[in-house]
Amino acid sequence: MQQQLGTPFHKLINELPTRWNSTYHMLERMTEQKEAVCVSLASLKTYITPLTPEELEIIEEMLVLAPFNQATIELSEKKRVSGSKVIPLMRMIHIELRQASTVTKTAENLRKRLTESICNLKSLSVMTLATLLDPRFKTVGFFSPLKATEAVKRLKSERAAELRSHEPDPAGEEPSSSHGSEPSSGHNLWKPLDMEVEENNTTSNTTADSIVEVQRYLAETNTPRTQDPLQYWKNNQKTYPHLYQFELKFLCTPFSSVPCERIFSKTGELMSKKRNRLGAKTLQKLLFLNKSV
């Protein structure tokens, strides 16, 4: 029937309860092959009830989940930095839903839920700083210029606070004498004021150094999206030494259950009915070789 209708020779896909995007792939394939499926069911003697036009319309409406599927695939990577992609990807999904050719109720509900999730994520310094420290996104990856400005302020303040924590304590240093005006008794009446001035100078210098380094980094052009951000920081660790240490802390891959689930799926593929005599040690070696390549 596919050959007669000129549709691609693709099998239908069954969903898996543990993977939501398998349901999307099933509906996507059903939309592609709906004519071949409907004609086949009509010509075969079967008890399967053909899909109604309303059901086919609902299936086609579910294709609005395409950007969510792409985001799931990108965030499930385990060998690349993905934490900095969360906010930019949610922004791209929001734009995709807003620019949809046919705005359905499903798309509108998804956009509302997405907006709520974005508001919650923007308050997390881990996500915002990871996006800001990714040379591919910087301030462009944020949902609004206001949120990008807030993230820059947070980066400057946290960077300055960390620098101050490594500065020597000015309280342990004796202030220099002011032109012999110290009393001969050895009691220094000006010591609290001198210490406060020294502390303010140290704070101002630390904050200024942090602001200058962040501004220099943000003034650079964004790197291509296909470039590895870790390689960028490896090449520029001497140019931005303080931000490099900050990048090691925030630019990361969030933990997830995806690698474990992939191992379980691969185990199910290896241990099948035709290979049911595999020993535990042999199966373990096969999995190790499969996941180590």
C-alpha positions in Angstrom: 0.0 0.0 0.0 2.9 2.4 0.7 4.3 1.6 -2.7 0.9 2.3 -4.4 0.4 5.6 -2.5 4.1 6.7 -3.0 4.7 7.1 0.7 8.0 6.3 2.4 8.6 2.6 3.3 8.6 3.1 7.0 7.3 0.8 9.7 4.9 2.0 12.4 6.4 2.8 15.8 5.2 1.6 19.2 5.5 3.8 22.2 7.5 2.9 25.3 6.1 3.8 28.7 9.4 5.0 30.0 10.1 7.4 27.2 7.6 10.2 26.5 9.2 11.1 23.1 8.5 7.6 21.9 4.8 8.5 22.0 5.7 11.6 19.8 7.6 9.4 17.3 4.6 7.0 17.2 2.2 9.9 16.4 4.6 11.4 13.9 4.9 8.2 12.0 1.2 7.7 12.2 0.6 11.1 10.6 3.1 10.2 7.9 1.4 6.9 7.1 -2.2 7.8 7.9 -3.4 7.2 4.3 -1.6 3.9 3.9 -2.9 2.8 7.4 -6.5 3.8 6.7 -6.6 2.2 3.3 -5.0 -1.0 4.6 -7.5 -1.2 7.5 -10.4 -0.7 5.1 -9.2 -3.4 2.7 -8.4 -6.0 5.4 -10.7 -8.2 7.3 -9.8 -7.1 10.8 -11.6 -6.2 14.0 -9.4 -3.1 14.4 -11.6 0.0 14.3 -10.2 2.7 11.9 -9.3 6.0 13.3 -12.0 8.7 13.0 -11.3 12.1 11.4 -11.4 13.7 14.9 -8.7 11.2 16.2 -6.5 11.9 13.2 -6.9 15.6 13.8 -5.8 15.2 17.4 -2.8 13.1 16.3 -1.7 15.8 13.8 -2.2 18.4 16.6 0.3 16.6 18.8 3.1 17.3 16.2 3.5 20.6 18.1 5.7 18.6 20.4 8.5 18.5 17.8 10.6 21.2 19.5 10.2 19.5 22.9 11.5 16.3 21.3 14.6 18.1 19.9 15.3 19.7 23.2 15.0 16.3 25.0 17.5 14.8 22.6 20.0 17.7 23.1 19.7 17.7 26.9 20.1 14.0 27.1 23.7 14.1 25.8 26.2 12.9 28.3 29.5 13.8 26.5 28.8 17.5 26.0 28.0 20.5 28.1 24.2 20.7 28.3 23.4 22.7 31.5 24.0 26.0 29.7 21.5 25.0 27.0 18.4 24.8 29.3 17.4 28.4 29.2 18.2 29.1 25.5 16.4 25.9 24.5 13.3 26.9 26.5 13.4 30.3 24.8 13.6 28.7 21.3 10.7 26.4 22.2 8.7 29.5 23.3 9.4 31.2 20.0 8.5 28.1 18.0 5.2 27.8 19.7 4.4 31.5 19.3 5.3 31.3 15.5 3.3 28.2 14.9 1.2 28.4 11.7 -1.9 27.2 13.5 -2.1 28.1 17.1 -4.1 25.4 18.8 -5.3 25.0 22.3 -2.6 22.5 23.0 0.1 24.9 21.7 -1.3 27.7 23.9 -1.4 25.5 27.0 2.2 24.4 26.4 3.3 27.9 26.0 1.7 28.9 29.3 3.3 26.0 31.1 6.6 26.8 29.5 6.4 30.4 30.6 5.9 29.3 34.2 8.9 27.0 34.0 11.1 29.7 32.5 10.2 32.1 35.4 11.2 29.4 37.9 14.5 28.7 36.1 15.5 32.3 35.8 15.8 32.5 39.6 18.4 29.7 39.7 21.9 31.1 39.6 23.3 27.7 38.5 21.3 27.8 35.2 21.7 31.6 34.6 25.4 31.6 35.3 26.0 28.5 33.2 24.2 30.2 30.2 26.2 33.4 30.7 29.5 31.5 30.9 28.8 29.6 27.7 30.6 31.6 25.0 28.0 30.4 22.5 25.1 32.1 24.3 26.2 34.7 26.8 23.5 37.3 27.2 21.8 36.3 23.9 20.5 33.1 25.3 18.2 34.7 27.8 14.5 35.3 27.4 14.6 39.0 27.9 17.4 41.7 28.2 16.3 42.4 31.7 17.0 38.9 32.8 20.3 39.0 31.0 21.3 42.2 32.9 20.3 40.6 36.2 22.4 37.5 35.4 25.4 39.7 34.6 25.1 41.6 37.9 24.9 38.2 39.7 28.0 37.0 38.0 29.9 40.2 38.9 28.8 40.1 42.5 29.5 36.4 43.0 32.8 36.7 41.3 33.8 39.7 43.4 32.7 37.9 46.6 34.8 34.9 45.7 37.8 37.0 45.0 37.4 38.8 48.3 37.3 35.5 50.2 40.8 34.8 48.9 42.2 38.2 49.8 44.4 38.5 52.9 42.6 39.8 56.0 43.4 43.5 56.3 42.7 43.3 60.1 45.9 41.3 60.5 48.0 44.1 59.0 49.1 47.2 60.8 48.3 50.4 58.9 51.2 52.6 58.0 52.0 55.6 60.1 50.8 59.0 58.9 53.8 61.3 58.9 54.8 60.6 62.5 51.4 61.6 63.9 51.1 58.5 66.0 51.3 59.1 69.7 54.3 57.9 71.6 52.2 55.8 73.9 51.7 53.3 71.2 47.9 53.5 71.3 46.5 54.2 67.8 43.3 56.1 67.9 43.0 56.1 64.1 43.4 52.3 63.7 39.6 51.5 63.2 39.3 54.2 60.6 42.5 53.1 58.8 41.3 49.5 58.8 37.9 50.6 57.3 39.6 52.6 54.6 41.9 49.6 53.8 38.9 47.2 53.6 36.9 49.6 51.3 39.9 50.0 49.0 40.3 46.2 48.8 36.6 45.7 48.1 36.6 48.4 45.4 39.7 47.0 43.7 38.3 43.5 43.8 34.9 44.6 42.4 36.6 46.7 39.7 38.8 43.8 38.6 35.8 41.4 38.5 33.7 43.9 36.5 36.5 44.6 34.0 37.1 40.9 33.4 33.4 40.1 32.9 32.9 43.1 30.6 35.9 42.0 28.4 34.5 38.5 28.2 31.0 39.7 27.2 32.4 42.2 24.7 33.8 39.4 22.6 31.8 38.0 19.8 29.9 34.8 20.5 31.5 31.6 19.3 29.7 29.3 16.8 27.0 27.1 18.3 28.7 24.0 17.1 31.9 24.8 19.0 32.8 23.1 22.3 32.6 25.7 25.1 35.1 23.7 27.2 37.7 24.0 24.4 37.1 27.8 24.3 37.8 28.1 28.1 40.8 25.8 27.8 42.3 28.2 25.2 41.4 31.4 27.1 42.1 30.3 30.7 45.0 32.7 30.9 43.0 35.6 29.3 40.2 35.2 31.9 41.8 33.4 34.8 39.1 34.2 37.4 36.2 33.5 35.1 37.9 30.2 34.1 37.8 29.0 37.7 34.1 30.1 37.8 33.4 28.2 34.6 34.7 25.0 36.1 32.1 25.4 38.8 29.0 26.2 36.8 29.5 25.0 33.2 28.5 21.4 33.5 26.2 18.6 32.5 23.3 18.1 34.9 22.9 14.6 36.2 20.1 12.5 34.9 18.9 8.9 34.6 19.3 8.8 30.8 22.7 6.9 30.7 21.3 4.2 33.1 18.1 3.9 31.1 20.2 3.5 27.9 22.2 0.7 29.4 18.9 -1.1 30.5 17.6 -0.7 26.9 20.8 -2.0 25.4 20.7 -4.9 27.8 17.2 -5.8 26.6 18.5 -5.7 23.0 21.4 -8.0 23.8 19.6 -10.5 26.0 16.8 -11.6 23.6 15.0 -14.8 23.0 17.5 -15.9 20.4 20.4 -15.1 22.8 19.0 -16.3 26.1 22.1 -18.4 27.0 24.4 -15.4 27.5 26.1 -15.5 30.8 26.2 -12.6 33.2 29.9 -12.0 32.8 29.7 -12.2 29.0 26.7 -9.8 29.0 28.6 -7.4 31.2 31.6 -7.4 28.8 29.4 -6.8 25.8 27.8 -3.8 27.5 31.2 -2.5 28.5 32.5 -2.7 25.0 29.3 -1.2 23.6 29.3 1.9 25.9 33.1 2.4 25.9 33.5 2.8 22.1 
